Amino acid sequence: MSAAYIIVDMQISDLEQYKQYMAEAPAAVAAAGGEYLVRGGRFETMEGDWQPSRIAMLRFPSFEIAKAFYDGEMYRAARRKRLGATQFFNMVLVEGVAAPV
């Protein structure tokens, strides 16, 4: 089974409200067996013209577990706290490659 990754590009427009989301989201991630690999931080566009605002990247044990996390009640509650706190919040789920044996 391959790990799966959620990649997010967002622009926060209301930091105080976004902090409410961040108070709940990490517990939902951990409860689903996920972990943050990237949350903000320095970045540089190496190729192309993508200019992300703020990037987060999470790893989950599988694609199915990541989907269950997103649809689960804990994360749905966290997402409600995020409403209106971002100008945009783009999220993609991608399956990783199997590790070589």
N, C-alpha and C positions, 0 to 999 in steps of 0.2 A: 504494500500500500504506500502510495506516494503522499508526501505532505502537500498541503495546499496553502496558498498565500492570498491574503486580502491586501490590496494596494489601494490607498486612498490619496486623492489630491483634493485639498479643501482650502477655502479662504474663510477665515473666521471674521465675522463682522460684529459680533457682540461677545466679547471675551468673558464677561461676567456670567452670561447665560451659558456659554460653552463650558465654563468650569463646572456647571451642574452636570452636564453630560460626562465630563471627564471624572467626576466623582463616582459615577456608576459604571461606565464602560469597562474599565479594567477588571472589575469583579466578574462581569459577564464573560469577558474574554477568558479569564483564568478558569471559570467554572466549566467552560467548554473545552478545556485542555489547550487553549491557545496561548500565545505569547507575543508581546510586542518586539519586533526586531528594529523598527525605526519609528520614532515619534517626534516629528519636527527635525531639528538639527540642520547642519550645514549641508548644502548640495551645490552641484555644478552641472549644468547641461553640457554633456560631452558631444552630442551630435543632435542634429535636428533643431526645431524651433520651439519645443515644448518648454514652457516657463512655468513650472508648477509653483503654487503659492506655499503650501505646507504639505509634506508627505508623511504618511504613516504606512507601515507595513507590518502585517501580523502573520504568524505561522500557526497552522492547525494541523493535527495529525492526518486529516484527510479532507477531500473536497466535500464529502457528505457531512462531516462534523462541522466544517465551516458554514455550510448552508444551514444546518440545524442551529448553530450559534446565531446567525443573522435572523432567523425566523423565531428564535426562542423568546420567551416572555421577558427574561432579564434584559436582553439587548433591545427588545421592542420598547421597554420602559426607558432605557437610556436614550434611545433615538427620540422619544417624545421630548426629552429634556433639551435636545439639540435643535428642535424646530425653531426657526427664525434666528439662530445663532451664527449661521454661515451664509455667505453669499452664494457659495456652491459647495457641494460635497459629492465628489465623484468616487465611486467605489467599484472595484473589479475583483472577482475571485478567479484565481488561476491555479490549475493543478501543477505541482512541481514534477520534476523528473525523478524516476526511481534511482536510488543510490546504487552504484555499481557493486556487484557482489565480490 
